Amino acid sequence: MKLCDVYIKDDVPKVQLSEDCPVTDSFRLETNLWLREFFGIQPAIPDGEVQVEGNLWYVNPRTYVTLKEQFRSKG
């Protein structure tokens, strides 16, 4: 029996160039990589939180692993 669909939202960069910034694709890629390395990433959804929209669940990668382990241990 399927209760819901689970979607994983990856972590996102804390800082990146706006799409409106008029630069070349290669400059954008190089700069965004540097910004990601310098400032890091942040969860799109906080650890342990599940965002529910109807029968869709959205989680971050770490929460997904935790949920999967909990369901397997009870199964």
N, C-alpha and C positions, 0 to 999 in steps of 0.2 A: 504494500500500500504506500503510495507516494503522498506525502503531506505537503511538500513545498519544493521549490527550486532554490538552490543556494548559489549565489553569485559572489565571487571574491573580488573585492575592490583593492587593488594594489596600493601600496604606499605612494605618496606623491611628493615631489620636491617642495621644500619650504619656500624656495625662491626660483623663479624662472622668467625669462623674457616674455613680455606680452606678445601675443600674435600681431598686435597692431604696430609693434616696433619695426620700422622699415630697415631690415638688415637682410643679408643673403642667408640662404638656408644653411650653408656651411658655417657661417659665423654664429647663427642661432644655435646650431647643434653643439659647436665647440664651447660657446659661452654657457649654455644650459648644463653641459656636462661639468664644467668648472664650478658653476653655482651649486650644483647638486653635491659635488665633492666637498666644497667649502662649507655650505650651510646645512647639508644633510637632507633627510627626508622626514616626513611625518605621516602618521596613519591617516588614510582617507576616512576611516571609521575607527574610533578608539578601541583599544584592546578590550575584549570581553563584551563589546556591544554588538547587538544584532539590530539592524534596521529592517523593519517589516513593512512591505507594501503588498497587501492582499496575500497571495500564496508565494510571494518572492521574499527571500531572506538575503540581505547583503551583509557581509562580514569582511574583516581584513584577513590576510593569510594566517596570522597567528591564532586568531579566534577560530578559524576554520579547522586548524589542526586540533585544537582543544575540543571542539564540538565532535569531531570525527572520533577522537579517542574516547570520549565519554559515551557516545552511542555504541561503539564497538564493545566497550566493557560491560554495557548493560544488555547487549544483544545475545 
